[in-house]
Structure formats: C-alpha cells, structure tokens
C-alpha cells in the first residue's frame, strides 16, 4: 500500500516556468512533441510543440550526447539542455540540447497535412477529415483555447451572480415543443428524442434555485446546410427569476460579455496574439426595437422589407453594419421580436401582443443569442398554448411547475461555436467546432 | 436606442447582503417565494424561500400596509420592512413587514408534496414524479448545490494545472468500442449512436492540447436496474499526456479531491450545514493492488473469492470498510485491474500482462472513478485489437492519431451523480440526479 498525497511539481518545465523561474545558463528539462526540424547539417533547430506554445531546441554536431537520428518529427521527447536567450526564437528563448530521451515514436512521421506551417492553408474539408492532426497546428488549436475562455467566463461570472449550475437530461420523451426538428431514438422500446434545448428544465429549476445555468450540448435535426448551422452544438444557457423585465437579461448578458473580454485579455493573451485578434468593446451595447431597426436599415441601405415579421440573414448583416457605423458597436441587441416567430412560452408585449418581450444579440451581424422573458402565469400559459392549437401532452411536469407558482423570469441561450466563430473572425462555424456534426458529417 | 452597460445592483437584497450590509432597524427590500406561513391570527410568520436559504418575515395585524389575505403560499412576492434580529429565525434575522407586492400568484397553492417540512419524508418515486416541486424543499435542493461545487472544483483545479476544456460530440458513428450498450438513433438516414464516453476524443485531443478535460453527459444503454446505475449521467473526464506512469493520474485526482473539499468548505458551508455533512479527509489516499486487496478482505472478513478477475459490489464494500479500518480513509485507489476487464486501449502491465496499469477509486466502498494509462504506440494498439478480434472499423481517425505520434498518456472519468451520492450519504444515485434516466424513467 502506498499513499497518494496530491500533485508533485514536475521535473520538466512549461514555457511559462522557463520564462519566470529560469535564467540563461540554467540546465533545464522539458518535454514536448517534435513539431518540426530545420536541419542545417551540423546544426539543427528542433521545434517542440508544448501546450503553451512552441519551444526551440538546438542540436549541434559534436556537442552533448544527442543522437540526431533519434529525433524525428512527431516524436514525443524529453530534452535536457542549457537555456539561452535568442530574440529570434519563439518567446525569445532556446535550449541547447545536451540529452534527449525519446518517449514515443510515430509509426508515420509524415503528416497528412502541413501542420508545422504557421497558417494551415488547407481546405476546411481536409482539416475536418484529419481533425486530430489539423488541430496540432498552433493557430488552429488557439481558437479552441479562446472558446474555453468564453465558456469559463460564462460560468465564473454567473457563479458570482448567484446562479446554480444544473445538468439536465439530453434524452427525453417527445414533447409538443419539438416538432419535426428533433432527433428520434429508441429508449428501451419507447420512443424518445434528443433535447433541442434545456428550456423547459431550466425554467422548472428557476422555481428551485431562482437563477440557473447550464453549458451543455443541444441537438437540432434541422436540414440546414449553411456556414452557420450545426446539428449538435454547445449552448450556454441561463435562466433567472424575479426579473423586472427582459432588460435585466440583456444587462446580465452584457455583464457576462464584459467579464469574458476581461478574462480573455488576462488569461488568453497568447492566443489572442497568435490569431491577431483585438477584442471588441463591450462597455456598452445598443438595444433597438426589431421594427425600428428594420425600417432604419431599409432606409439607410436601400433594401426593401420583404417580410415585416422576420429578419433575413442579409438584414441581420445590415443591422450589424448599422450598429458599427452609427454607434461604433460590434454588438447590438434587437428587441421585441414578433410573437409568431417566438415559441409559445415567450411573453407577449402587453402594449402590442404582436411582439414579444424578447431579443436577439447580433455580433457583427450574426445572431449569437436568443433570449427573452417567459410567461410565468399558469393560466396565461394555457391560453397561449390553446391559441396555438397546442395540447399539454408530454408537458405535464412543465405545466405543473407553473400551476404551483413561478416568479417572473426569463433567460438566454448563446451558441458557443458561433460566438467563437465571430470572435475569431471565421466565416464557417465548423472552423470553431472540434468535431462538427452536420448533414453530411458524422465522423470523426 | 438605449445602451446596456451591465448589471446594476439590485434594490432587493439577498440573505448574505442583509447579514453583511444591513443593521437592525434598517428598512430593506427583499423578494422571494412564500415557502410557508405560520398563522397565529394577529401575527403571521411568512417564511420566504430565497436562493440562499429561508428568510422570516413577520406580519402583525394593524401594522404596515400589508393585506394578509394577499399573501399565499407559493406566491412570489416583494417585501419591504424593518430588519430585526431574532435568534430563533433562520440566520438570526427577520423582517417586520411594511408593504408587500405580489409578483405572481400560483394557480394552485396546495403543493402535491409537503416541501416546507425540513425533511421531505416522501418516497423517491413521488419526489421524482414531482421533481420541480420536490426540489423546492431546502434539503433536497442543497444536494445539487454541492454537486455544483464538485463540478466547479474539477474545472477550476484543472484550469490551474494547464488543462484545456473541450466539447466533444455526443452523436457519433458506430464504433467497435460500443457493443450492445449504446443507444442507437437515425441521423439523416444514417445509423448513429450516442457516445457512452468521450474516451476516443479526449485521447485524440491529448495530441493537440496535451492535457484536456470535459464535463458532459454520457449515455449507457445498459439494462441495469440498480441504485447506482443511470442510463444518462454527467462524466467528469480528464486525459493528460507526458505521464511517467498511472500514478500521475491518481496524484492529479487526489489533487482535485483536495481542492474540491477546500472549495466546498469555503463556498458551500451553508449546504454542508443543512445536510449535516462532514467532509472526508483526502490529505492522503491509499492505493492498493487489486489482487492484494482482494486477498486481504477475503482473509479479514472471511469472504470467499469467487472470481479472481473481477470485483463484486460486495467486495468493493469490504474494500471500503478495510480502507476505513486499516488506514482511516474513506477513499482507496484499487490498482492493476485485470486486463480482461478493461477496454482494449488500457495499457497492460509489462511485468504481468494479465493486469493493467489502471485503477478505480472507491469512496466508502463505491466505485466513483475509473482511470488508467492508455496504449500510446500505434503498433501495440493494433496488436491489442487484433488479440481481441477487433477490426478498426469506425475507428479510422482514432487510429490515425496514433499512427502520427502520441505521447504517453492516461486519464480518468468520474461519475458526478455517484460522487455526489456518496458525499451526501444517499443510497440511491437518483437522489443526486436532477432528472434521472433509467430503465423506466424517461420523464420529467
């Protein structure tokens, strides 16, 4: 029997440790994967890929005990050597190799994609087909570090605002909300579906925890084949009770965005540099009515309004453009969406029930959030359902929750991959999805 | 157009604010749900349920402007009044009501379960059938706050250890690993499955980020109907590269447990008090070999070994008992599980390939973690698969990853609901699952 007492400090050092704890001339030990080798005959630059970035190691013929032939691209190695400054090397440091221990050798060091290039100019198709390889490229993987930052900020900020994190089931019975766009499966000889949103559950939990959030996958069996749709994505959802109006939801999301940008700046500066991203200003975000901004962009950009009750993607882009030109903002809340375009649980505007107390958030003209106040009174909920010809079948527990009292409440859902796409300036949401699921893609 | 600039401080106060920022005699405003009313005729104690706990409000006939009849159980209200000390009230404070504003009235204030009782002595079946109601009970909901703490600690600790959070797809193509225990669905006219673990994906991402974790649902179509199995649960998974051995994984998990207990003590003291939980000592966790401890408990407790290559639940309980009696520990790592009981990717022990470099973590005799070192060399992986009669069908991308080089690595998966069950001393995992999915339960 032995005791485990926790993590001991590693002998091998990370890049940040080399920079903070070592000085030139020190003998250090590091591990990493051989990202690429620049071989000049009697000298070779061996670039290690580490989790924090790239690290240059230098082999010189006749120096140290390193057998140059042992060092192959894609091998995992442990290197000891002397740390030196070198302004031309990544992070301004390099290691003069003394010994190398090969931990793992690839069966095939010839990568199917040129991952060692700074920019991986390969087709999206190829990148997705070889996902575990293409992401070994420094720039490709950096996007997912920023995605981590967005998720992490969401949770940290909401913990601080008194929210409770919940885990709601993804397999469920059929419900009225779903319609045709749900994936169906068999659950021990019973028909079941994959949840397309945690909506009902998070509302039910508002009656328990008052403020809840979830960061989890959602599933949409939509037959869209666009650059901005996925059939499975990560949804950052919150729902909060005791709101005075849907403005409280927009304020909470603005607070999150401010916190997220601060966190990215503090903890993900390296990735922002790698991708040359300057963070958007979220100190204030304009909010405009759906009908007003629709007219405004129609006038400003001379585009005819085809459907007064819906926004086409091109209109969203123009609204984004207008927000930038008129208010200098990359973000804009569009409020009071038409009732017929919102689900039954959306609260209608008492001043004009054709519209709802709801909103979308556009980021450079792309919808990344849908939110709004929900109906909290049982009788009104039943009325609204009736007016839409819905029955309560499969929604018994949801309705029961309202029957026994619910505070005024509302919430939002953010599409994480889309948000990351806009932040990183990509034009296809698959670029910011580790393993996308779309009409044609079920693997890897 | 208006600007959103973030969250403004609420006029209404939370319990922690009342305790920290107010003094007796202050006029304060709070909101909450009327949890219960104790009516003494000319005086009534109105207990509000707030997200941080219970708050006593006092109505007195003839004082203030409150219409007593307006106040109903399960109503959402906003109360103003004078804060006073009262050692008999929750948190030692109460509010003498001056005004009340009813924000929402229940259609039916008669709860289907007696949620205002301190202990909800209702059958598990009834609690699950009325999940959104039963969790309104203070003790019932407290368990899920602790569950939040365990998840939060997992992420926070691993961020600090250089891990990257990933989101891997839950819908996938059929793979060899799955076997019979996977849920099947139709994905745009193609056969698909729900992932029973992020195993392949997190290994593939070790080649990219070196250290990764995920906290997400997994799906098991197992026909178990026990107190400790669920068909959908939340898995806390990590995988890390450049390990020296599987001991590094146990050390990392021990570090997590230490961090988690510290976080619970710091931020979830209220819930620990409500549930009368004293946290386990995780300063050191014993690790014992599978074959040794099996013999040990057989001798100590006189139980015959039926199958030398497997642990029965009763044996796990005895191991837990032994760890407590011999080493004073609620936790024990059991190492070197037999190869035939581990998946193909488990690394066999070079000293005795009948066993693997893997482990389970038992908590009071219940398995809450499975982990181990994985095979990282392509050729050995193929050999192991061949020896088990497996083909690489559906695993092309997984195998390709190894073909192009992978560091030595391993990881673990923790069952969140089970861990919470053991921490809270429950004997059924459904007690610590918001909305359990089992053989018979697909709703709510």
Interface residues (C-beta under 8 A of the other chain):
Chain A: X1 X2 X3 X4 X5 X6 X7 X8 X12 X14 X31 X33 X50 X51 X52 X74 X75 X76 X103 X104 X105 X106 X107 X108 X109 X111 X112 X130 X131 X132 X133 X135 X136 X141 X144 X145 X147 X148 X151 X152 X155 X159 X161 X162 X164 X165 X166 X167 X168 X169 X170 X171 X172 X173 X183 X184 X185 X186 X187 X188 X190 X192 X194 X201 X204 X205 X207 X208 X209 X210 X211 X216 X217 X219 X221 X223 X231 X232 X234 X241 X242 X247 X250 X251 X252 X253 X254 X255 X258 X283 X284 X285 X286 X287 X288 X327 X333 X376 X377 X378 X379 X394 X396 X397 X398 X400 X401 X402 X403 X404 X405 X406 X407 X408 X416 X434 X435 X436 X437 X439 X442 X443 X444
Chain B: X1 X2 X3 X4 X5 X6 X7 X8 X12 X14 X31 X33 X50 X51 X52 X74 X75 X76 X103 X104 X105 X106 X107 X108 X109 X111 X112 X130 X131 X132 X133 X135 X136 X141 X144 X145 X147 X148 X151 X152 X155 X159 X161 X162 X164 X165 X166 X167 X168 X169 X170 X171 X172 X173 X183 X184 X185 X186 X187 X188 X190 X192 X194 X201 X204 X205 X207 X208 X209 X210 X211 X216 X217 X219 X221 X223 X231 X232 X234 X241 X242 X247 X250 X251 X252 X253 X254 X255 X258 X283 X284 X285 X286 X287 X288 X327 X333 X376 X377 X378 X379 X394 X396 X397 X398 X400 X401 X402 X403 X404 X405 X406 X407 X408 X416 X434 X435 X436 X437 X439 X442 X443 X444
